[in-house]
């Protein structure tokens, strides 16, 4: 069973979105662990314990308070507050390092930055990770300069390189896993998981701009027959070419996802149904294989799957209305002014009909 806590697909979020549960749990756990270590240093007698007991007790109380704040508050707000909590922990660790009286202690506390760098790498974008690493390394170097007990500055440089390397390498690996969990390996389009995560983000942007959003389901005509005739390798090539046709005719922020074997979903933020129809029609004209598609407006008060369900019903009606002559080369009748939120159907041209003939039939002057 897949762990929802450790689901890599849900780790990367924007600063305005709520942080993933794993981010909150792991950061809160790291801060609580720091609380336990600092509390033990304050309670267990040792060399120089009397002079540092108050300091460690104060840092322990601060770390514990931050841990409670992270677990109870940060998860309910936004990712930017999670970043702030992580940055605060880096600064607290820098203060702790200034109180170390020996080189070994400074090096060991410096390894705490490795844990914080791992958290930043797991849940931050590249830019946010860079900011966290700069803050961590700066806090560490300032601390070892304020209380210079290391035999040579080379030790501090080595520790800083380790922290940066762990963060950068981990971020790269997680980014690759994240991409694989969102992308259909055959076509390079989004898979269902990627569609579900990214569609909400682009919809939010369009909603803030008071712009419409259209959704479409594209289905390849007679794909099973094509596979049986030309083979599955040719079928795979065809699926890839459809995605390329869509990407090349749509805008960079439009989403294309593989929804099933030969079905694709297109999300067009900032587009009316008429604009979406024109965009997908242009892609269909460029394809070597005919398509049929169903369009629907994504209403403000509905989920993505509700809008897709309406588009799918329009697609089903369009497929059912296809006649034998249309599959033999004639272009089926299209709606000329797709402006109804009930959905709009469309069908791509047969490859044997010229583009001029398609435009004449589908887009009358």
Secondary structure in CASP SS format (residue, H / E / C, confidence):
PFRMAT SS
TARGET T0000
AUTHOR 0000-0000-0000
METHOD secondary structure of the structure
MODEL  1
X C 1.00
X C 1.00
X C 1.00
X C 1.00
X C 1.00
X C 1.00
X C 1.00
X H 1.00
X H 1.00
X H 1.00
X C 1.00
X C 1.00
X C 1.00
X C 1.00
X C 1.00
X C 1.00
X C 1.00
X C 1.00
X C 1.00
X C 1.00
X H 1.00
X H 1.00
X H 1.00
X H 1.00
X H 1.00
X H 1.00
X H 1.00
X H 1.00
X H 1.00
X H 1.00
X H 1.00
X H 1.00
X H 1.00
X H 1.00
X H 1.00
X H 1.00
X H 1.00
X H 1.00
X H 1.00
X H 1.00
X H 1.00
X H 1.00
X H 1.00
X C 1.00
X C 1.00
X C 1.00
X C 1.00
X C 1.00
X H 1.00
X H 1.00
X H 1.00
X H 1.00
X H 1.00
X H 1.00
X H 1.00
X H 1.00
X H 1.00
X H 1.00
X H 1.00
X H 1.00
X H 1.00
X H 1.00
X H 1.00
X H 1.00
X H 1.00
X H 1.00
X H 1.00
X H 1.00
X H 1.00
X H 1.00
X H 1.00
X H 1.00
X C 1.00
X H 1.00
X H 1.00
X H 1.00
X C 1.00
X C 1.00
X H 1.00
X H 1.00
X H 1.00
X H 1.00
X H 1.00
X H 1.00
X H 1.00
X H 1.00
X H 1.00
X H 1.00
X H 1.00
X H 1.00
X H 1.00
X H 1.00
X H 1.00
X H 1.00
X H 1.00
X H 1.00
X H 1.00
X H 1.00
X C 1.00
X C 1.00
X C 1.00
X C 1.00
X H 1.00
X H 1.00
X H 1.00
X H 1.00
X H 1.00
X H 1.00
X H 1.00
X H 1.00
X C 1.00
X H 1.00
X H 1.00
X H 1.00
X H 1.00
X H 1.00
X H 1.00
X H 1.00
X H 1.00
X H 1.00
X H 1.00
X H 1.00
X H 1.00
X C 1.00
X C 1.00
X H 1.00
X H 1.00
X H 1.00
X H 1.00
X H 1.00
X H 1.00
X H 1.00
X H 1.00
X H 1.00
X H 1.00
X H 1.00
X H 1.00
X H 1.00
X H 1.00
X H 1.00
X H 1.00
X H 1.00
X H 1.00
X H 1.00
X H 1.00
X H 1.00
X C 1.00
X C 1.00
X C 1.00
X C 1.00
X C 1.00
X C 1.00
X H 1.00
X H 1.00
X H 1.00
X H 1.00
X H 1.00
X H 1.00
X H 1.00
X H 1.00
X H 1.00
X H 1.00
X H 1.00
X H 1.00
X H 1.00
X H 1.00
X H 1.00
X H 1.00
X H 1.00
X H 1.00
X H 1.00
X H 1.00
X H 1.00
X H 1.00
X H 1.00
X H 1.00
X H 1.00
X H 1.00
X H 1.00
X H 1.00
X H 1.00
X H 1.00
X E 1.00
X C 1.00
X C 1.00
X C 1.00
X C 1.00
X C 1.00
X C 1.00
X E 1.00
X C 1.00
X H 1.00
X H 1.00
X H 1.00
X H 1.00
X H 1.00
X H 1.00
X H 1.00
X H 1.00
X H 1.00
X H 1.00
X H 1.00
X H 1.00
X H 1.00
X H 1.00
X H 1.00
X H 1.00
X H 1.00
X C 1.00
X C 1.00
X C 1.00
X C 1.00
X E 1.00
X E 1.00
X E 1.00
X E 1.00
X E 1.00
X E 1.00
X E 1.00
X E 1.00
X C 1.00
X C 1.00
X H 1.00
X H 1.00
X H 1.00
X H 1.00
X H 1.00
X H 1.00
X H 1.00
X H 1.00
X C 1.00
X H 1.00
X H 1.00
X H 1.00
X H 1.00
X H 1.00
X H 1.00
X H 1.00
X H 1.00
X H 1.00
X H 1.00
X H 1.00
X H 1.00
X H 1.00
X H 1.00
X H 1.00
X H 1.00
X H 1.00
X H 1.00
X C 1.00
X C 1.00
X C 1.00
X C 1.00
X C 1.00
X E 1.00
X E 1.00
X E 1.00
X E 1.00
X C 1.00
X C 1.00
X C 1.00
X C 1.00
X E 1.00
X E 1.00
X E 1.00
X E 1.00
X E 1.00
X E 1.00
X E 1.00
X C 1.00
X C 1.00
X C 1.00
X H 1.00
X H 1.00
X H 1.00
X H 1.00
X H 1.00
X H 1.00
X H 1.00
X H 1.00
X H 1.00
X H 1.00
X H 1.00
X H 1.00
X H 1.00
X H 1.00
X C 1.00
X C 1.00
X C 1.00
X C 1.00
X E 1.00
X E 1.00
X E 1.00
X E 1.00
X E 1.00
X E 1.00
X E 1.00
X C 1.00
X C 1.00
X C 1.00
X C 1.00
X C 1.00
X C 1.00
X H 1.00
X H 1.00
X H 1.00
X H 1.00
X H 1.00
X H 1.00
X H 1.00
X H 1.00
X H 1.00
X H 1.00
X H 1.00
X H 1.00
X H 1.00
X H 1.00
X H 1.00
X H 1.00
X H 1.00
X H 1.00
X C 1.00
X C 1.00
X H 1.00
X H 1.00
X H 1.00
X H 1.00
X C 1.00
X C 1.00
X C 1.00
X C 1.00
X C 1.00
X C 1.00
X C 1.00
X C 1.00
X C 1.00
X C 1.00
X C 1.00
X C 1.00
X C 1.00
X C 1.00
X C 1.00
X C 1.00
X E 1.00
X E 1.00
X E 1.00
X E 1.00
X C 1.00
X C 1.00
X C 1.00
X C 1.00
X C 1.00
X C 1.00
X C 1.00
X H 1.00
X H 1.00
X H 1.00
X H 1.00
X H 1.00
X H 1.00
X H 1.00
X H 1.00
X C 1.00
X C 1.00
X C 1.00
END
